[in-house]
Every structure is written in structure tokens, then in C-alpha cells.
Amino acid sequence: MSLKALQELRSCDAVYGEFYTSKLIDSSVEDLETLIGKKVIRLRRVDVEEGEQMIEAAGSKKVAFVTAGDTMAATTHVDIRIRAEEAGIKTRLIHGTSIFSAAPSSLGLQPYKFGRTVTLPFPEPGYTPLSPYERILENKQRGLHTLVLLDIREEEGRYMTSQQAVRWLMDAEQRAGSGLIADDTIICACARLGARDEKVLAGYPDDIVSVDMGAPLHTLVIPGKLHFMEAMALVTLAGAPKEIAKEE
């Protein structure tokens, strides 16, 4: 968080926050409260998407809304800003670091070569969608990389891991059989990007499944066509097999 953001938060009459779309990395809500000298009013998903508490408060005082990552990366948060402006409440955005730029940066991949982002949901009885698999396959067929976001159940304390995500994709491959995930498919796993203990790993499916990447948050990247510099970056920065650089 920038010094300017901290100054703004300290000047607010009320600070609201949500942590169901992401999670603070390398810090806690309590750390934030200590820094700004104020209590953070935590909002549930229903409070943000359907409630008017924050909008009503902003009608008479200066209010801040804090999230992890880049606030406007979630469409529900864009809706909040629209509703505030329509109510005559002036808004201002202070940008944060997003997984959309952090993952390519940490792995050494070119951000403009990414296709459509997908999210893997936790498996539920009777709910095993193949659409994420199909979107990744479409990207790969076009030579594009895919950022794969992993399900968060903040209220249950559940955060999908890279190991669970790769197993999800391997199961989808068994059902779809379109050749997206093979023994020699390169998969990139990232954990806690931006933290002092961030971890990145690139390897074959069995390699990723065998490694515990530690505490959340995790994400995957499924590379498309690699430029030789991208391949070298994955070998050097993420421990990918050296043969992928020779192939490129």
C-alpha cells in the first residue's frame, strides 16, 4: 500500500473492507488497522453486492473501501462506484497491484500474450463444469497464455491450492479428452505473489501436484506458445525443465 493510500485512509471518517474476493498478503486486517489508526468495518459479499450501508454512509462523510489487489478487477466493485456516482457521491480510485500483472511479471511471461482469464470452482456434487477447461484450450490453440484464478470460500476458510487446481484440470482432461493436459504439459504455479515468501514453480502436471506451495493465495498459469525469452525465464525463475528452452 502506498504512502498516499495510507494518508487517505487516515483522513477518512469510516473505512470499510472486503476480503472474500482476495486476501491480504504478508499482512493482516489488524496490521492495517494499526497503520491507519481506525477499525476496518468488514463487509460480507451480500453487504457489498446488495447492501446500501457504505453508500449511505458516504452521503454524509468521507468513506473508504479497501480490498486486496486491484479493487476494480471485480465487477461488483465497479457497480459500487457507479451507484455512488449516480447518487451524487464523488469517488476516487487508488490503484493496487493485481494478480493480472503480478503473475506474468513474477514468471517472466509477456502480459500481452494472455487470453481470457478463467476461474476454477471447488468441485460440488452434481456440479463439474468443463467450461474453464474449454476456455484454456481455446487460448492455447491460439498460442495464448491463460491466467487461472482459484476458488475462494473466505467464509469457510477454504482457498483452492495449486495442487487441487492441477488435479481439477487432470480430471477435466479425463472427461473431455481434448489433449490440453498431457504428461509433458508445462504448468506454472504461483503462491503469495508480492509477499517476501512468494513462490513460483513451473513444471509438468505431476511435478506441480507433488509440491506444497504453502499458504494461500495460489494461482496457475497455463502457457501457450512461448517466446524463447519466456521459456528461459521459466527455467531460470521458476525451475522449469531445461528442455523447454531448447524446444523454443
ZASERO-456336 format. One record per residue (C-alpha): residue in one letter; x negated, z, y negated. Coordinates in Angstrom, 3 decimals. Each point is the difference from the previous one (the first is absolute). Layout:
+----+----------+----------+----------+
: aa :       c1 :       c3 :       c2 :
+----+----------+----------+----------+
:  A :        X :        Z :        Y :
...
+----+----------+----------+----------+
This chain:
+----+----------+----------+----------+
: aa :       c1 :       c3 :       c2 :
+----+----------+----------+----------+
:  M :    0.000 :    0.000 :    0.000 :
:  S :   -1.346 :   -0.987 :   -3.398 :
:  L :   -0.664 :    2.391 :   -2.874 :
:  K :    2.698 :   -1.793 :   -1.999 :
:  A :    2.546 :    0.603 :    2.776 :
:  L :   -0.879 :    3.712 :    0.112 :
:  Q :    0.389 :    0.276 :   -3.771 :
:  E :    3.413 :   -1.653 :    0.186 :
:  L :    1.172 :    2.289 :    2.797 :
:  R :   -1.097 :    3.096 :   -1.903 :
:  S :    2.043 :   -1.124 :   -3.009 :
:  C :    3.218 :   -0.460 :    1.993 :
:  D :    2.896 :    2.442 :    0.026 :
:  A :    0.689 :   -0.651 :    3.696 :
:  V :   -1.968 :   -1.673 :    2.798 :
:  Y :    1.785 :   -1.450 :    3.026 :
:  G :   -1.669 :   -1.415 :    3.090 :
:  E :    0.744 :   -1.603 :    3.351 :
:  F :   -2.294 :   -0.267 :    3.011 :
:  Y :    2.191 :   -1.673 :    2.623 :
:  T :   -1.294 :   -3.543 :   -0.726 :
:  S :   -3.648 :    1.068 :    0.070 :
:  K :   -2.184 :    3.099 :    0.090 :
:  L :   -2.570 :    1.528 :   -2.317 :
:  I :   -3.492 :   -0.632 :    1.341 :
:  D :   -2.827 :    2.529 :   -0.396 :
:  S :    2.277 :    2.366 :   -1.944 :
:  S :    3.361 :    1.761 :    0.116 :
:  V :    3.040 :    0.505 :   -2.188 :
:  E :   -1.309 :    3.498 :   -0.681 :
:  D :   -3.294 :   -1.470 :   -1.244 :
:  L :    1.941 :   -2.235 :   -2.374 :
:  E :    2.054 :    2.926 :   -1.266 :
:  T :   -3.192 :    1.932 :   -0.734 :
:  L :   -1.465 :   -2.948 :   -1.916 :
:  I :    3.037 :   -0.561 :   -2.207 :
:  G :    1.156 :    3.611 :   -0.272 :
:  K :    3.547 :   -0.882 :    1.048 :
:  K :    2.195 :    0.160 :    3.071 :
:  V :    0.722 :   -3.378 :    1.604 :
:  I :    3.685 :   -0.338 :    0.855 :
:  R :   -0.010 :   -1.731 :    3.389 :
:  L :    2.738 :   -2.553 :    0.582 :
:  R :    1.378 :   -1.190 :    3.321 :
:  R :    0.720 :   -3.678 :    0.672 :
:  V :    3.704 :    0.506 :   -0.677 :
:  D :   -0.806 :    1.696 :   -3.323 :
:  V :   -2.075 :   -2.979 :   -1.115 :
:  E :    2.191 :   -2.800 :    1.301 :
:  E :    3.432 :    1.447 :   -0.774 :
:  G :   -0.442 :    3.025 :   -2.246 :
:  E :    0.077 :    0.122 :   -3.791 :
:  Q :   -1.887 :    3.283 :   -0.489 :
:  M :   -3.169 :   -1.584 :   -1.356 :
:  I :    1.761 :   -2.612 :   -2.148 :
:  E :    2.275 :    2.640 :   -1.537 :
:  A :   -2.968 :    2.275 :   -0.755 :
:  A :   -1.841 :   -2.892 :   -1.675 :
:  G :    2.912 :   -0.445 :   -2.385 :
:  S :   -0.966 :    3.138 :   -1.920 :
:  K :   -3.663 :    0.692 :    0.793 :
:  K :   -3.270 :   -1.585 :    1.056 :
:  V :   -0.059 :   -0.448 :    3.752 :
:  A :   -2.629 :   -1.307 :    2.420 :
:  F :    0.487 :   -1.409 :    3.482 :
:  V :   -3.059 :    0.270 :    2.258 :
:  T :   -0.642 :   -1.794 :    3.279 :
:  A :   -3.031 :   -0.665 :    2.158 :
:  G :   -1.472 :   -3.481 :   -0.285 :
:  D :    1.494 :   -2.518 :   -2.415 :
:  T :    3.470 :    1.147 :   -1.026 :
:  M :    1.513 :   -3.459 :   -0.423 :
:  A :   -1.002 :   -1.176 :    3.477 :
:  A :    3.336 :    1.449 :    1.220 :
:  T :    3.140 :   -1.890 :   -0.993 :
:  T :    2.031 :    3.197 :   -0.382 :
:  H :   -2.388 :    1.079 :   -2.709 :
:  V :    0.497 :   -3.259 :   -1.874 :
:  D :    3.717 :    0.784 :    0.121 :
:  I :   -0.616 :    3.393 :   -1.642 :
:  R :   -1.847 :   -1.624 :   -2.864 :
:  I :    2.764 :   -2.570 :   -0.483 :
:  R :    2.676 :    2.712 :   -0.008 :
:  A :   -1.952 :    2.021 :   -2.560 :
:  E :   -0.453 :   -2.967 :   -2.335 :
:  E :    3.684 :   -0.916 :    0.314 :
:  A :    0.838 :    3.580 :   -1.014 :
:  G :   -2.128 :   -0.393 :   -3.134 :
:  I :   -2.898 :    2.050 :    1.362 :
:  K :   -3.381 :   -1.494 :   -0.830 :
:  T :   -2.372 :   -0.113 :    2.972 :
:  R :   -3.750 :   -0.465 :    0.323 :
:  L :   -1.952 :   -0.732 :    3.134 :
:  I :   -3.433 :    1.404 :    0.882 :
:  H :   -1.379 :   -2.011 :    2.896 :
:  G :   -1.508 :    1.534 :    3.108 :
:  T :   -2.172 :   -1.358 :    2.801 :
:  S :    2.033 :   -1.785 :    2.657 :
:  I :   -0.597 :   -0.601 :    3.701 :
:  F :    0.627 :   -3.673 :   -0.816 :
:  S :   -3.361 :   -0.149 :   -1.771 :
:  A :   -1.804 :    2.936 :    1.659 :
:  A :    0.160 :   -1.402 :    3.544 :
:  P :   -1.521 :   -3.408 :   -0.838 :
:  S :   -2.629 :    1.680 :   -2.179 :
:  S :   -1.126 :    2.508 :    2.635 :
:  L :   -0.129 :   -2.635 :    2.730 :
:  G :   -1.645 :   -2.720 :   -2.098 :
:  L :    2.911 :   -2.422 :    0.426 :
:  Q :    1.138 :   -2.418 :   -2.695 :
:  P :    3.311 :    1.301 :   -1.438 :
:  Y :    1.384 :   -3.431 :   -0.856 :
:  K :   -0.133 :   -0.966 :    3.683 :
:  F :    2.706 :    2.512 :    0.982 :
:  G :    3.465 :   -1.151 :    0.990 :
:  R :    3.222 :    1.951 :    0.206 :
:  T :   -0.403 :    3.759 :    0.556 :
:  V :    1.867 :    1.548 :    2.932 :
:  T :    0.945 :    3.534 :    1.032 :
:  L :    0.032 :    1.340 :    3.559 :
:  P :    2.846 :    2.468 :    0.620 :
:  F :   -0.161 :    2.874 :    2.444 :
:  P :    1.635 :   -1.086 :    3.278 :
:  E :    3.540 :    1.254 :    0.437 :
:  P :    2.292 :   -0.222 :    3.040 :
:  G :    1.719 :   -3.376 :   -0.169 :
:  Y :   -2.042 :   -1.090 :   -3.029 :
:  T :   -3.061 :   -2.093 :    0.789 :
:  P :   -0.118 :   -2.761 :   -2.629 :
:  L :   -2.392 :   -2.910 :    0.428 :
:  S :    0.229 :   -1.122 :   -3.623 :
:  P :   -3.281 :    1.706 :   -1.087 :
:  Y :   -1.827 :   -1.722 :    2.865 :
:  E :    1.542 :   -3.338 :   -0.991 :
:  R :   -0.993 :    0.389 :   -3.671 :
:  I :   -3.613 :    0.810 :    0.968 :
:  L :   -0.039 :   -3.043 :    2.298 :
:  E :    1.277 :   -2.224 :   -2.827 :
:  N :   -2.766 :    1.246 :   -2.293 :
:  K :   -2.686 :   -0.494 :    2.629 :
:  Q :    1.156 :   -3.531 :    0.775 :
:  R :   -0.518 :   -0.753 :   -3.697 :
:  G :   -3.468 :    1.564 :    0.075 :
:  L :    1.136 :    2.994 :   -2.061 :
:  H :   -0.791 :    3.688 :    0.427 :
:  T :    2.824 :    2.535 :    0.425 :
:  L :    0.153 :    3.499 :   -1.442 :
:  V :    1.960 :    2.108 :    2.486 :
:  L :    1.553 :    3.150 :   -1.453 :
:  L :    0.830 :    2.788 :    2.449 :
:  D :    3.191 :    2.042 :    0.109 :
:  I :    0.204 :    3.331 :   -1.819 :
:  R :    2.504 :    2.743 :    0.858 :
:  E :   -1.088 :    2.502 :   -2.636 :
:  E :    2.934 :    2.332 :    0.586 :
:  E :   -1.018 :    0.246 :    3.681 :
:  G :   -3.733 :    0.159 :   -0.682 :
:  R :   -0.501 :   -3.224 :    1.977 :
:  Y :   -2.436 :   -2.711 :   -1.083 :
:  M :   -0.626 :   -2.974 :    2.292 :
:  T :   -3.650 :   -0.244 :    1.047 :
:  S :   -2.125 :   -3.102 :    0.465 :
:  Q :   -0.028 :    0.672 :    3.745 :
:  Q :    3.804 :    0.101 :    0.134 :
:  A :    0.199 :   -3.135 :   -2.127 :
:  V :   -2.282 :   -2.017 :    2.272 :
:  R :    1.981 :    1.144 :    3.035 :
:  W :    3.156 :   -1.125 :   -1.873 :
:  L :   -1.498 :   -3.463 :   -0.449 :
:  M :   -1.242 :   -0.187 :    3.595 :
:  D :    3.493 :    0.876 :    1.219 :
:  A :    1.478 :   -2.658 :   -2.303 :
:  E :   -2.459 :   -2.520 :    1.432 :
:  Q :    1.214 :    0.764 :    3.505 :
:  R :    3.578 :   -0.639 :   -1.103 :
:  A :   -0.628 :   -3.045 :   -2.192 :
:  G :   -2.988 :   -1.566 :    1.729 :
:  S :   -0.946 :   -2.195 :   -2.963 :
:  G :   -3.732 :    0.746 :    0.135 :
:  L :   -0.372 :    2.060 :   -3.156 :
:  I :   -1.711 :    2.929 :    1.743 :
:  A :   -2.608 :   -0.900 :    2.601 :
:  D :   -2.968 :    1.906 :    1.423 :
:  D :   -2.284 :   -1.613 :   -2.588 :
:  T :    2.288 :    0.291 :   -3.035 :
:  I :   -1.727 :    1.724 :   -2.914 :
:  I :    2.015 :    2.853 :   -1.513 :
:  C :   -1.052 :    2.116 :   -2.963 :
:  A :    1.036 :    3.646 :   -0.281 :
:  C :   -0.269 :    2.020 :   -3.206 :
:  A :    0.496 :    3.717 :   -0.567 :
:  R :    0.226 :    2.043 :   -3.213 :
:  L :   -1.236 :   -2.787 :   -2.263 :
:  G :   -1.334 :    1.389 :   -3.241 :
:  A :   -0.839 :    3.393 :    1.484 :
:  R :   -3.534 :    1.296 :    0.472 :
:  D :    0.510 :   -0.251 :    3.743 :
:  E :    1.653 :   -3.428 :    0.080 :
:  K :   -0.570 :   -1.890 :    3.219 :
:  V :    0.183 :   -3.695 :    0.860 :
:  L :   -0.423 :   -1.588 :    3.391 :
:  A :    0.236 :   -3.597 :    1.202 :
:  G :    0.069 :   -0.918 :    3.651 :
:  Y :    2.021 :   -1.232 :    2.933 :
:  P :    3.364 :    1.626 :    0.881 :
:  D :   -1.465 :    2.254 :    2.690 :
:  D :   -2.716 :    1.115 :   -2.434 :
:  I :    2.511 :    1.092 :   -2.631 :
:  V :    2.258 :    1.743 :    2.528 :
:  S :   -2.944 :    2.048 :    1.265 :
:  V :   -0.962 :    1.425 :   -3.427 :
:  D :    1.699 :    2.907 :   -1.751 :
:  M :   -0.168 :   -0.899 :   -3.698 :
:  G :    0.921 :    3.535 :   -1.046 :
:  A :    2.528 :    1.229 :   -2.533 :
:  P :    2.503 :   -2.356 :   -1.693 :
:  L :    0.619 :   -2.309 :   -1.698 :
:  H :   -0.940 :   -2.940 :    2.269 :
:  T :    0.554 :   -3.719 :   -0.356 :
:  L :   -0.986 :   -3.165 :    1.874 :
:  V :   -1.169 :   -3.414 :   -1.086 :
:  I :    0.324 :   -2.972 :    2.354 :
:  P :   -2.482 :   -2.603 :   -1.246 :
:  G :    0.822 :   -3.681 :   -0.120 :
:  K :   -2.733 :   -2.621 :   -0.464 :
:  L :   -3.140 :    1.839 :   -1.083 :
:  H :   -2.458 :   -1.352 :   -2.552 :
:  F :   -3.565 :    0.586 :    1.213 :
:  M :   -0.475 :    2.651 :   -2.711 :
:  E :    3.168 :    1.799 :    1.141 :
:  A :   -1.232 :   -0.060 :    3.589 :
:  M :   -3.362 :    1.435 :   -1.064 :
:  A :    1.797 :    2.696 :   -2.010 :
:  L :    2.052 :    1.060 :    3.016 :
:  V :   -3.161 :    0.213 :    2.105 :
:  T :   -1.988 :    1.877 :   -2.644 :
:  L :    2.682 :    2.231 :   -1.524 :
:  A :    2.435 :    0.538 :    2.868 :
:  G :   -2.097 :   -0.315 :    3.170 :
:  A :    1.610 :   -3.204 :    1.265 :
:  P :   -1.673 :   -1.748 :    2.963 :
:  K :   -2.930 :   -2.082 :   -1.269 :
:  E :    1.203 :   -3.084 :    1.844 :
:  I :    2.867 :   -0.516 :   -2.488 :
:  A :   -2.557 :   -0.816 :   -2.714 :
:  K :   -1.664 :   -2.572 :    2.261 :
:  E :    3.395 :   -1.592 :    0.725 :
:  E :    0.682 :   -0.455 :   -3.706 :
+----+----------+----------+----------+
